[in-house]
Amino acid sequence: MKIQPIRGTHDIFGKNLDKYNSICDEVKRVASIFNFSEIKTPIFESTDLFSKQLGESSDVVLKEMYTFQDRNGESLTLRPEYTTPMIRAAISNNLINLLPCKIFGIGQMFRRERPQKGRYRQFNQINFENFGTKDSFADIELILLANKILSTLLPNIKIELYLNSLGDKDSLIKYKTKLSTFLKENKKFLSKESQSKIDNNPLRILDSKNSDDQLLISKAPLLIEFLNKQALKQYEDIKKSLDSLKISYLEDNSLVRGLDYYCHTVFEFKTKSLGSQDTLIGGGRYDGLIANLGGKDIPGIGWAGGIERIMLLMNNTETSLNLIHFAILDEKFREHALFAYNLVAKKNYPVFWNFKYNLKKSLSKANEANAKYIIIIGEEEFNINKYKVKNLITGEQNLVNIDKILSFVK
């Protein structure tokens, strides 16, 4: 029986792996520019880390987490998101003793969602987090950073920044009460899935993709009308900064994040090139979350981006792998060929041989790979202790001593 990958998972190889590596390289390059340090955390944590902080009414906790019992009876969960593990790691390793603490991570997340284009049950995610400041400069910096990464990786894709403010916790509580009342009064116009969220998670209804829900949402009270003066000023400051930097954005007063810990600034980078799974990067503020996890009472802000969704929009990346091919025409010439093979590899030139003692097949493989050179070792080359170096672009070829090979392939 042919064993297939588990539903909702996928293998990354070939051109897709080139894209994946390009994304990781660009993320690390930009992180160093903005002075963010990389961190890696375990892929599983105590279930309490997620269930307590994501909110018991969160979809992630209710139905999407992969949770299992360890042999000692402890409940463990494969991480469904990266913010809380990164905070836990910063607390555990005393990283928040020197503020601001600016860290980023690249890793695998696990959610048992319905698989579709750009959405997997095991997926790869980028996270940037800044702990320790309420200054809106941190909000702008993370938006700038995200914009820089996306514009470099996807220069020809139209991407739009959506912006909103959830206000402080008191503003959010007042709004949830008003929103719940409105939704209950119009319950019959909502989808069954949204009806079940009215009492526990009304904000998530604002994020519904159901057309009936969206019609009602367009008539719902606006969160921005419930912001106090301080929260409103903070939001206005961010918009002014974006305007002065000439970073365009769209205000979306129905924009919320799917997890309970967000407050104040929330933002998403979206594109219409992916269908319903249109968000490439999303994030916002989560003041109070770090204290809830046992750390200092300091603010935080961060964002997460899906690597697979970015990969779907990228062009194939060009690589220089297999730059120099070898053609060994008989097994008895193999050792002679190895001297040249080793020399070229030691000088960090990519090399390749197809393990076929056949000139025609070796040339065909080299042409398929767009190799620039092929080194041919046959009877003539073996007898005179030389190597034939052929430029596959110009057709020029030369018989050379081993110490002259590198001068021909530079």
VMD Tcl script that draws the C-alpha trace (Angstrom):
set ca {
  {0.00 0.00 0.00}
  {1.32 3.42 -0.95}
  {1.61 5.58 2.17}
  {0.29 9.11 1.65}
  {1.02 12.22 3.75}
  {-1.48 12.98 6.50}
  {-4.34 15.22 5.35}
  {-3.47 18.85 5.85}
  {0.30 18.31 5.73}
  {2.70 18.70 2.82}
  {6.30 18.03 1.85}
  {8.54 20.93 0.82}
  {11.22 20.19 -1.76}
  {12.67 21.36 -5.09}
  {11.52 24.81 -6.23}
  {9.23 25.18 -3.22}
  {12.13 24.56 -0.87}
  {14.11 27.22 -2.75}
  {11.22 29.63 -2.08}
  {11.02 28.59 1.57}
  {14.75 29.16 2.07}
  {14.56 32.52 0.28}
  {11.80 33.63 2.65}
  {13.79 32.56 5.72}
  {16.92 34.29 4.43}
  {15.03 37.54 3.80}
  {13.32 37.41 7.21}
  {16.68 36.98 8.95}
  {18.25 39.76 6.87}
  {15.51 42.26 7.74}
  {15.48 41.11 11.39}
  {19.16 42.01 11.69}
  {18.50 45.46 10.21}
  {15.86 46.18 12.87}
  {17.87 44.47 15.63}
  {15.55 41.52 16.36}
  {17.22 38.38 17.78}
  {16.14 34.90 16.66}
  {14.71 32.37 19.09}
  {13.55 28.77 18.66}
  {11.11 27.14 21.08}
  {9.90 23.52 21.43}
  {7.00 22.56 19.16}
  {4.96 21.37 22.16}
  {4.19 23.12 25.43}
  {1.95 22.68 28.45}
  {-1.69 22.88 27.32}
  {-2.32 25.50 30.04}
  {-0.05 27.93 28.21}
  {-2.53 28.08 25.33}
  {-5.94 27.34 26.87}
  {-5.57 30.02 29.53}
  {-4.23 32.79 27.29}
  {-5.96 32.18 23.96}
  {-9.33 32.25 25.67}
  {-11.60 29.32 26.36}
  {-14.04 30.62 23.75}
  {-11.38 30.87 21.06}
  {-11.85 28.63 18.02}
  {-8.23 27.55 18.39}
  {-8.86 26.18 21.89}
  {-12.33 24.81 21.24}
  {-11.62 22.68 18.19}
  {-8.25 23.20 16.54}
  {-5.48 22.26 18.98}
  {-3.57 18.99 18.82}
  {-3.48 17.96 22.49}
  {-2.28 14.70 24.03}
  {-1.47 13.16 27.41}
  {2.16 12.51 28.23}
  {2.93 9.23 30.08}
  {2.91 11.05 33.42}
  {-0.59 12.36 32.72}
  {0.49 15.90 31.85}
  {-1.51 17.53 29.07}
  {0.71 18.75 26.21}
  {-0.21 20.64 23.04}
  {1.55 21.11 19.71}
  {1.87 24.87 19.42}
  {-1.07 26.38 17.47}
  {0.52 29.86 17.50}
  {3.89 31.36 18.37}
  {3.32 34.45 20.52}
  {2.67 32.71 23.85}
  {5.58 30.22 23.47}
  {7.91 33.12 22.68}
  {6.71 35.01 25.75}
  {7.11 31.86 27.86}
  {10.66 31.43 26.54}
  {11.50 35.09 27.24}
  {10.28 34.72 30.83}
  {11.95 31.32 31.38}
  {15.32 32.59 30.12}
  {15.18 36.04 31.74}
  {15.21 37.77 28.35}
  {12.79 40.46 29.55}
  {15.19 41.72 32.20}
  {16.71 44.02 29.58}
  {14.06 45.94 27.67}
  {13.00 46.31 24.99}
  {13.13 42.59 24.23}
  {12.90 42.23 20.43}
  {12.80 38.64 19.18}
  {11.62 36.72 16.14}
  {11.05 33.07 15.29}
  {10.42 30.82 12.31}
  {8.77 27.48 12.95}
  {5.97 24.97 12.52}
  {2.47 25.42 13.96}
  {-0.34 22.88 14.21}
  {-4.09 23.44 13.91}
  {-6.76 20.95 12.92}
  {-8.51 23.22 10.44}
  {-10.26 22.35 7.20}
  {-7.39 22.19 4.67}
  {-7.64 24.51 1.67}
  {-5.40 26.64 -0.52}
  {-2.84 28.34 1.70}
  {-4.13 26.67 4.87}
  {-2.62 23.49 6.32}
  {-2.87 21.59 9.58}
  {0.90 21.71 9.89}
  {2.20 25.00 8.55}
  {5.22 27.28 8.81}
  {5.01 30.68 10.39}
  {7.13 33.79 10.98}
  {6.69 35.76 14.21}
  {8.14 39.09 15.34}
  {7.56 40.27 18.92}
  {8.57 43.38 20.88}
  {8.13 43.29 24.67}
  {8.43 46.28 26.99}
  {7.11 49.48 25.41}
  {3.76 51.21 24.90}
  {5.33 53.71 22.50}
  {3.57 53.72 19.13}
  {7.04 53.77 17.54}
  {7.10 50.01 18.18}
  {3.80 49.58 16.32}
  {5.15 51.51 13.34}
  {8.47 49.66 13.39}
  {6.76 46.27 13.12}
  {4.54 47.50 10.28}
  {7.62 48.89 8.48}
  {9.43 45.60 8.99}
  {6.54 43.52 7.65}
  {6.14 45.86 4.68}
  {9.85 45.59 3.86}
  {9.80 41.78 3.89}
  {6.68 41.50 1.72}
  {7.73 44.16 -0.80}
  {11.07 42.38 -1.31}
  {9.65 38.86 -1.60}
  {6.54 39.83 -3.61}
  {7.46 42.94 -5.63}
  {4.76 42.41 -8.26}
  {1.86 41.50 -5.96}
  {-0.63 44.14 -4.80}
  {-0.72 43.99 -1.01}
  {-2.86 46.27 1.18}
  {-2.44 47.19 4.84}
  {-5.64 47.13 6.91}
  {-5.69 48.95 10.25}
  {-7.95 49.19 13.30}
  {-7.84 49.77 17.04}
  {-9.53 47.57 19.65}
  {-8.89 50.14 22.36}
  {-8.03 49.23 25.94}
  {-9.65 46.38 27.87}
  {-12.43 48.58 29.30}
  {-13.35 49.92 25.85}
  {-13.39 46.40 24.49}
  {-15.64 45.09 27.28}
  {-18.16 47.90 26.69}
  {-18.13 47.25 22.97}
  {-18.58 43.48 23.36}
  {-21.66 44.12 25.50}
  {-23.17 46.46 22.90}
  {-22.24 44.14 20.02}
  {-23.75 41.08 21.75}
  {-27.02 42.95 22.29}
  {-27.15 43.97 18.62}
  {-26.36 40.44 17.43}
  {-28.98 38.85 19.70}
  {-31.61 41.24 18.38}
  {-30.70 40.19 14.82}
  {-29.80 36.58 15.51}
  {-32.07 35.23 12.78}
  {-29.94 36.94 10.13}
  {-26.74 35.18 11.23}
  {-25.30 31.85 10.14}
  {-25.60 28.99 12.64}
  {-21.87 29.09 13.29}
  {-22.00 32.79 14.17}
  {-25.11 32.35 16.32}
  {-23.13 30.00 18.56}
  {-20.51 32.71 19.16}
  {-22.78 35.54 20.29}
  {-22.40 34.97 24.03}
  {-18.78 33.81 24.27}
  {-16.95 35.28 21.30}
  {-18.94 38.03 19.52}
  {-15.83 39.70 18.07}
  {-15.09 36.61 15.98}
  {-18.40 37.14 14.16}
  {-16.95 40.35 12.71}
  {-14.35 38.18 10.97}
  {-16.92 35.87 9.36}
  {-16.64 35.22 5.61}
  {-20.34 34.23 5.36}
  {-22.18 36.64 3.05}
  {-25.28 36.83 5.30}
  {-23.10 37.57 8.32}
  {-21.21 40.26 6.41}
  {-24.46 42.02 5.50}
  {-25.45 42.26 9.16}
  {-21.91 43.16 10.28}
  {-22.02 46.20 7.96}
  {-24.88 47.53 10.15}
  {-23.30 46.66 13.51}
  {-22.03 49.25 16.02}
  {-18.45 50.36 15.33}
  {-15.75 49.63 17.86}
  {-14.03 52.95 17.23}
  {-17.07 54.73 18.70}
  {-16.29 53.10 22.07}
  {-12.63 54.08 22.33}
  {-11.69 56.41 25.18}
  {-9.62 59.56 24.55}
  {-6.27 57.94 25.28}
  {-6.91 54.93 23.04}
  {-8.21 57.17 20.26}
  {-5.12 59.42 20.49}
  {-2.84 56.38 20.31}
  {-4.66 55.23 17.16}
  {-4.50 58.71 15.59}
  {-0.75 58.94 16.30}
  {-0.15 55.69 14.44}
  {-2.16 56.85 11.43}
  {-0.27 60.16 11.35}
  {3.04 58.33 11.40}
  {1.99 56.06 8.54}
  {0.81 59.09 6.58}
  {4.11 60.91 7.09}
  {6.04 57.81 5.97}
  {3.74 57.55 2.90}
  {2.65 54.03 3.84}
  {-0.89 53.64 2.53}
  {-3.48 51.83 4.64}
  {-7.19 51.13 4.77}
  {-9.14 51.63 7.98}
  {-11.28 48.61 8.71}
  {-13.37 49.08 11.85}
  {-14.53 45.46 11.72}
  {-10.96 44.14 11.77}
  {-10.30 41.94 14.80}
  {-7.75 39.26 15.57}
  {-8.86 35.72 16.31}
  {-7.26 35.42 19.75}
  {-8.53 36.95 22.99}
  {-5.36 38.67 24.13}
  {-5.28 41.54 21.59}
  {-5.94 45.22 22.40}
  {-5.29 48.64 20.82}
  {-3.54 48.38 17.41}
  {-4.46 45.50 15.12}
  {-3.36 45.23 11.50}
  {-3.29 42.84 8.55}
  {-1.46 42.77 5.23}
  {-3.86 41.29 2.66}
  {-3.92 40.45 -1.02}
  {-6.72 39.55 -3.42}
  {-4.43 37.12 -5.23}
  {-5.12 34.18 -2.89}
  {-8.90 33.89 -2.73}
  {-10.53 33.60 0.70}
  {-7.26 33.00 2.55}
  {-6.20 36.56 1.86}
  {-4.17 37.50 4.95}
  {-0.39 37.23 4.62}
  {0.59 38.89 7.91}
  {-1.52 39.84 10.90}
  {-0.76 41.20 14.33}
  {-1.30 43.79 17.00}
  {-0.87 44.77 20.64}
  {-1.39 42.45 23.60}
  {-0.71 44.59 26.69}
  {-1.25 42.49 29.84}
  {-0.53 39.10 28.27}
  {3.05 38.90 29.55}
  {1.94 39.47 33.15}
  {-0.76 36.82 32.76}
  {1.94 34.33 31.80}
  {3.94 35.03 34.95}
  {6.25 37.75 33.68}
  {6.55 41.44 34.41}
  {3.55 43.67 33.80}
  {4.90 45.04 30.54}
  {3.21 45.67 27.17}
  {3.85 43.74 23.99}
  {3.19 43.86 20.28}
  {3.89 41.44 17.46}
  {2.80 39.87 14.19}
  {2.66 36.48 12.51}
  {2.98 35.61 8.83}
  {2.22 32.39 6.96}
  {5.15 31.12 4.92}
  {3.06 28.84 2.70}
  {0.83 31.72 1.60}
  {3.84 33.82 0.66}
  {5.30 30.85 -1.24}
  {2.11 30.56 -3.31}
  {2.65 34.09 -4.61}
  {6.38 33.88 -5.29}
  {8.05 33.30 -8.61}
  {10.50 30.41 -8.81}
  {13.89 31.41 -7.48}
  {16.99 30.92 -9.57}
  {19.72 28.79 -8.02}
  {23.29 28.00 -9.04}
  {23.12 24.35 -8.00}
  {24.84 21.83 -10.31}
  {26.85 24.61 -11.93}
  {29.62 22.23 -12.96}
  {28.62 18.78 -14.22}
  {30.87 15.79 -14.74}
  {30.77 13.21 -17.52}
  {32.72 10.03 -16.68}
  {32.69 7.71 -19.69}
  {33.83 4.47 -18.06}
  {34.12 3.11 -14.53}
  {37.89 2.71 -14.92}
  {38.23 6.52 -15.19}
  {36.35 7.15 -11.95}
  {39.38 7.68 -9.68}
  {40.92 10.10 -12.18}
  {37.64 12.00 -12.20}
  {37.50 12.08 -8.40}
  {40.65 14.20 -8.18}
  {38.98 16.95 -10.24}
  {35.61 16.47 -8.49}
  {37.22 16.95 -5.09}
  {39.25 19.97 -6.23}
  {36.20 21.81 -7.60}
  {34.04 20.97 -4.55}
  {36.79 22.13 -2.13}
  {36.71 25.51 -3.85}
  {32.94 25.67 -3.16}
  {31.74 25.25 -6.74}
  {28.47 23.28 -6.92}
  {29.17 19.95 -8.66}
  {27.05 17.12 -10.02}
  {27.46 13.72 -11.67}
  {24.47 11.59 -12.66}
  {26.23 8.24 -11.98}
  {25.81 7.23 -15.60}
  {28.91 6.23 -17.61}
  {27.43 7.81 -20.71}
  {28.41 11.08 -22.38}
  {25.06 11.68 -24.10}
  {23.07 11.23 -20.88}
  {25.50 13.39 -18.90}
  {25.27 16.20 -21.45}
  {21.49 15.96 -21.48}
  {21.35 16.21 -17.68}
  {23.71 19.20 -17.70}
  {21.56 21.01 -20.26}
  {18.38 20.32 -18.27}
  {20.01 21.87 -15.20}
  {21.29 24.91 -17.15}
  {24.83 24.03 -16.08}
  {27.51 26.33 -17.44}
  {30.36 23.79 -17.60}
  {30.87 20.07 -17.94}
  {34.15 18.28 -17.23}
  {34.60 15.21 -19.44}
  {36.83 12.27 -18.51}
  {37.24 9.60 -21.18}
  {39.97 7.46 -22.72}
  {41.91 10.38 -24.17}
  {41.79 12.45 -20.97}
  {42.77 9.47 -18.83}
  {45.76 8.51 -20.97}
  {47.32 11.97 -20.97}
  {46.35 12.76 -17.34}
  {44.21 15.75 -18.31}
  {40.56 16.87 -18.22}
  {38.31 18.25 -20.94}
  {36.48 21.37 -19.72}
  {33.57 22.39 -21.96}
  {31.67 25.67 -21.73}
  {28.07 24.65 -22.48}
  {27.07 28.21 -23.34}
  {29.79 29.02 -25.89}
  {30.68 25.45 -26.90}
  {34.37 26.14 -26.28}
  {36.34 23.22 -24.81}
  {39.91 22.80 -23.60}
  {42.15 19.93 -22.47}
  {43.80 21.08 -19.26}
  {45.91 19.84 -16.37}
  {44.16 19.51 -13.01}
  {45.79 22.69 -11.69}
  {44.31 24.68 -14.59}
  {40.68 23.56 -14.22}
  {39.64 26.42 -11.93}
  {40.97 29.09 -14.29}
  {38.55 27.80 -16.97}
  {35.41 27.56 -14.80}
  {35.56 30.92 -13.00}
}
mol new
graphics top color blue
foreach p $ca { graphics top sphere $p radius 0.5 }
foreach p [lrange $ca 0 end-1] q [lrange $ca 1 end] { graphics top cylinder $p $q radius 0.2 }
display resetview
